[in-house]
Amino acid sequence: MQLTHKQKIITSIIDKYIEENGSSPTVREVAKIAGISPKGAQDHIEALVKKGYYVKEGHKSRSLKWAPSNEKTKASIYIHVKENVSPEGNLFDIEYKESTIVVPLLKTEDNKNTEFVGYVIQNDTLKSEGILKGDIAIIKKTDHPENGSIVAYSTSESPFLLSYYTKENSRIKLQKGKGAKPEYVVEINLIGQLVEIRRSYE
């Protein structure tokens, strides 16, 4: 099923809560964790129910369940998360460390042969898109990202950046947020396409 980027954030919150607590979070809990209004959280949840990701059992506040068509399996892809640890302002000595965090991603027929990498978000550049500093970006390594998707890439000034990507003939349009001023480049040092955001809410 096709989910929007923000819906993926909401599912990440709800799925982790169910896995850890055995029941779903309330709408207000989802809203607080996601940093959005309760009305916004409710709208996302209703959309996910319509798409068949969850079902509602009754009218209780913790009534969400995984839909039968979305049953999780034990088979997962485990992604080690990378974090930039180069000294601030040092553009020529970029280092990474692998975090102690290991992110599980459900293995499917579509992604079982795909290579993934995780990065810790270092700033709030895409806060308007629901991506916050400290979030973990799950990146699918690919040389052919979809137009309109968010991609990860590096430059001489930064080892990891996220932007909306559109290929336009001989140039590439990059936007750090849908309302941001676009930047046009001939090529980028592509890491891959963003597939999911995981948030730490301890």
Residue pairs with C-beta under 8 A, 6 or more apart in sequence:
1 51
1 52
1 53
1 70
2 51
3 11
3 48
3 51
3 53
5 129
5 130
5 150
5 194
5 197
6 44
6 129
6 130
7 44
7 47
7 48
7 51
8 195
8 196
8 197
9 34
9 130
9 197
9 199
10 30
10 34
10 41
10 44
10 45
10 48
11 48
11 53
12 196
12 197
12 198
12 199
13 25
13 30
13 33
13 34
13 199
13 201
14 24
14 25
14 30
14 45
14 54
14 64
15 66
15 72
17 23
17 24
17 25
17 29
18 24
18 64
18 66
23 62
24 54
24 62
24 63
24 64
24 65
25 33
25 62
26 61
26 62
27 38
27 41
27 42
27 45
27 61
28 38
28 41
30 41
30 44
30 45
31 37
31 38
31 40
31 41
33 199
33 201
34 40
34 41
34 130
34 199
35 130
35 132
36 130
45 54
45 64
48 54
49 55
49 56
49 64
52 67
52 69
52 70
53 66
53 67
53 70
54 64
54 65
54 66
54 67
54 70
55 64
55 65
55 66
55 67
55 68
56 63
56 64
56 65
57 63
57 64
57 65
66 72
72 106
73 106
73 107
75 106
75 107
76 104
76 105
76 106
76 107
77 104
77 105
77 106
77 107
77 111
77 112
77 114
77 116
78 102
78 103
78 104
78 105
79 102
79 103
79 104
79 105
79 116
79 117
79 118
79 138
80 98
80 99
80 101
80 102
80 117
80 118
81 98
81 99
81 101
81 102
81 103
81 118
81 119
81 120
81 136
82 96
82 97
82 98
82 99
82 117
82 118
82 119
82 120
83 96
83 97
83 99
83 119
83 120
84 94
84 95
84 96
84 119
84 120
84 122
84 159
84 160
85 95
85 96
85 97
86 93
86 94
86 95
86 159
87 93
91 156
91 157
94 159
96 159
99 118
99 120
101 118
101 136
103 118
103 136
103 138
103 198
105 111
105 116
105 138
105 196
111 140
114 140
114 141
115 140
115 141
116 138
116 139
116 140
116 141
116 195
117 139
117 141
117 191
117 192
118 136
118 137
118 138
118 139
118 198
119 136
119 137
119 139
119 152
119 160
120 134
120 135
120 136
120 137
121 131
121 132
121 133
121 134
121 135
121 136
121 137
121 162
122 133
122 160
123 133
124 132
124 133
125 131
125 161
125 162
125 176
125 177
126 150
126 162
126 176
126 177
128 177
128 178
128 179
129 150
129 177
129 178
130 197
131 137
131 162
131 197
132 199
134 199
134 200
135 197
135 198
135 199
135 200
136 197
136 198
136 199
136 200
137 152
137 162
137 194
137 196
137 197
138 194
138 195
138 196
138 197
138 198
139 152
139 191
139 192
139 193
139 194
139 195
140 192
140 193
140 194
140 195
141 191
141 192
142 190
142 192
142 193
143 190
145 151
145 165
145 190
145 192
145 193
146 165
146 193
147 165
147 166
147 167
148 164
148 165
148 166
149 164
149 165
149 193
149 194
150 162
150 163
150 164
150 165
150 193
150 194
151 162
151 163
151 164
151 165
151 188
151 190
151 191
151 192
151 193
151 194
152 160
152 161
152 162
152 190
152 191
152 192
152 193
152 194
153 161
153 163
153 188
153 189
153 190
153 191
154 160
154 161
154 189
154 191
155 161
155 188
155 189
160 191
162 176
162 194
163 174
163 175
163 176
163 183
164 173
164 174
164 175
164 176
164 177
164 178
165 172
165 173
165 174
165 193
166 172
166 173
166 175
167 173
168 184
170 186
171 184
171 185
171 186
172 184
172 185
172 186
172 187
172 188
173 182
173 183
173 184
174 182
174 183
174 184
174 185
174 188
175 181
175 182
175 183
